Amino acid sequence: MTAAQNPVALVTGANKGIGLEVARKLGEIGIHVAVGSRDRARGIHAVEQLKREGHSVELAVVDVNSQESIDAAIAALIKQRGRIDILVNNAGILLDWDDDASTLNLEKLRQTMETNFYGALRMVRAVLPHMQARGYGRIVNVSSTMGSLSYNSGGGGSSAPTYRLSKTALNGLTAIYSQVLRNGDIKINSASPGWVRTDMGGKNATRSVDEGTDTIIWLATLPKSGPNGGFFKDRKPQDW
Ligand code: NAP
């Protein structure tokens, strides 16, 4: 395979944390990765680090809240590489860890939905025509157990209510889009990474980025016989 024929992945929010590790692991298996970063300087820093490690990567300046930045980055990727095989919707924010449902802040909800839900939706809508044109695609929505309705109604706590709602909506996106993708070899799934040591998860989190990214990589590289429209943690189906 020539470099231009290598599969191409776009990972949002890949300048640090889970997204950076996903970019690294996809690079390790020969996939060319567009490293999404809303901030150019932070993105360049990550790209240089991954290049030093020997991976085939490029910068994609993508703020998932900006349709303009999404369209420009995808147009550039298609022009250069002609394909997008994998989208990992990883970019996310958590603004209300100390709130609960009784103190839910509507402005925080709007901001969180804008990034965690509408941002992912914008990305799916932008890459889908390119995947459909080639009849192949793997989309992974990086969700959370905190988005599970079963978990939330079964004693899962009520902190971070806007974050929970955004990830529930993201899981809805996975379920609904999986139904329109039934006919080709295009799959969309949600992944729960568990509680991971990143800037968002904090240093007391129970999992390393290596553990937290395993299921994401598995879903990003599923064979044709793999699942579509599911929610997974540790490669096992989760209740919605
Ligand atoms: P993180 O270290 O805070 O990284 C978040 C990434 O998202 C950063 O690259 C950030 O960019 C980017 N981002 C935020 N808003 C963006 C926007 N509008 N456009 C583009 N990029 C944006 O968090 P993480 O722990 O790696 O989380 C990654 C994903 O995993 C998130 O979706 C999160 O909800 C999910 N998750 C994490 C945990 C956990 O325990 N860590 C658990 C469950 C799910 P900047 O550097 O510019 O801010």
Residues whose N, C-alpha, C, O or C-beta is under 5 A from the ligand:
A	BS01	NAP	G13 A14 N15 K16 G17 I18 G19 R38 D39 V62 D63 V64 N65 N90 A91 G92 I93 T115 V142 S143 S144 P193 G194 W195 V196 T198 D199 M200 G201
